[in-house]
């Protein structure tokens, strides 16, 4: 599956930071300026989050310019989504 390949490649990147706690992953979000967020990996299974992953695949394929998973949406949309997911 393409998403698994994208995540595997992102998580195995040499830029992976020790600051990321177990069970979490770092993502870069933004339309122009990219901001780093650390999220629980459980978010990756949620259908709304998977839609963002599909958008990332469409825009970047498997080459992510930040060295990690890059999500091409506004920070506001990302924060709204992750806020909703943290309540469930």
C-alpha positions in Angstrom: 0.0 0.0 0.0 1.4 3.4 -0.9 0.6 5.1 2.4 2.6 2.4 4.3 5.5 2.8 2.0 5.4 6.6 2.4 5.3 6.3 6.2 8.0 3.6 6.3 10.3 5.8 4.3 9.5 8.9 6.4 10.0 7.1 9.7 13.3 5.5 8.6 14.7 8.9 7.4 18.1 9.8 8.8 16.5 13.1 9.9 14.2 11.3 12.3 14.7 13.0 15.7 15.2 11.4 19.1 12.7 14.0 20.3 9.8 12.0 18.9 8.3 9.8 21.7 7.5 6.2 21.0 4.1 5.8 19.4 4.3 9.2 17.7 5.7 10.6 14.4 6.8 14.0 13.2 5.0 15.6 10.3 5.6 18.9 8.5 2.5 21.0 7.8 1.9 24.2 5.9 1.2 25.5 2.5 4.3 27.8 2.3 6.2 27.7 5.6 6.3 24.2 7.0 5.9 23.7 10.8 6.8 20.5 12.5 4.2 18.7 14.6 4.5 15.5 16.6 1.3 13.4 16.5 0.3 10.0 17.8 0.5 7.3 15.2 -3.1 6.4 15.9 -4.2 9.5 14.0 -2.8 7.9 10.8 -5.7 5.4 10.8 -8.5 8.0 11.0 -10.3 8.5 7.6 -10.0 12.3 7.8 -6.2 12.1 8.4 -5.9 9.5 5.6 -7.4 12.1 3.3 -4.5 14.4 4.2 -2.0 11.6 3.5 -3.6 11.0 0.1 -3.2 14.7 -0.7 0.5 14.5 0.4 1.0 11.5 -1.9 -0.6 13.4 -4.8 1.6 16.5 -4.3 4.9 14.9 -3.2 4.8 11.3 -4.1 7.5 9.7 -2.0 9.9 12.6 -2.1 9.2 14.9 0.9 11.3 18.0 0.8 11.5 18.4 4.6 13.0 15.0 5.0 9.9 13.7 6.8 6.2 13.3 6.0 5.0 16.7 4.6 1.3 17.5 4.6 0.2 20.2 2.1 -2.6 21.9 4.1 -2.9 25.0 6.2 -1.8 24.8 9.8 -5.3 25.9 10.9 -7.0 22.9 9.1 -4.4 20.5 10.5 -4.8 21.9 14.1 -8.6 21.7 13.8 -8.4 18.0 12.6 -5.9 17.0 15.3 -7.9 18.8 18.0 -11.0 16.8 16.9 -9.0 13.5 16.9 -7.6 14.1 20.4 -11.1 14.3 21.8 -12.1 10.9 20.4 
